Amino acid sequence: MATVQADRTLDAREIDGEPFSDITAELDALDTDETFLLINSFEPEPLYGVLSKRGFAHETTQVADDEWHVTITRA
């Protein structure tokens, strides 16, 4: 498996409580040519619709039973 070189990374597993505001803050700060890596303990399927509506593309990879990497770019 290739390692993604991300400009920004957020490990949602380290956030106490709901990570949505942290995720959206990272999305808002993402430049056109930057890549954002979200690390989560589950596949964040509800986030995909939000990403699409906000003009982002994503690619998701399960790297362990309890670890998912979502690579996000501006579409």
N, C-alpha and C positions, 0 to 999 in steps of 0.2 A: 504494500500500500504506500503510495506517495504521500509525503507530508505537504500540506498546503501552506504556502507562505502568505500569511494574512497580514494586512496592515494594522488591523484591530482584532482583538480577541476578547471574548467575554465568556467566562466559565460560570454558567448559571447555577451549577451545583454548589458554588460557594456563596450564593446569595441567600440570606435568611428571609424567607417570604416570597412574594410574587415578583418574578424578574422582568415582567413586561415593560415597566417604565425604564429600566436599565437597558433593555434591548432596544426600545424605540429611541432612546437618547443616542445610542451608538449608530442606529440607522440614520438619524438626523445629521450626525456629524460625518457620515461617510461621504467622501468625495467621489466623483464620477469614476475615477480610475483605481479606487481602493477596493480591497477585499476585506470582509468582516467574517471572522470565524466564531460561531456560537457553539459552545460545548454544553451539552445537556445530558441528563440521566435518562431521558426518554425521547422518542421522536416527537418534536413539537408540531404535530399536524395542525392544530388551530392557528399557528403562526403563519402558515403558508398562504392563506387567504389575505391576511394583512399585508404580507410582503408583496403579493401580486397587485393588490389595490394601490399600494404605494410606489409601484414601479421598480420592484426589486426582483431579481432572479435568484434561485437558490439551488444548491445541490447537497443532498443529505447522504451521509455515510454512517453506518453503524460500525463502530470500531471495537466494541466490547458489548457484553450483555447489557450493561448499564451505562454505556457511553455512546452518544451520538454527536457527530460533527456536522454542522450546517454551514456551508460556505455561501456567503451572501454577497452579491454585487448589484450595482444599479443596472437595470435592463436597458 
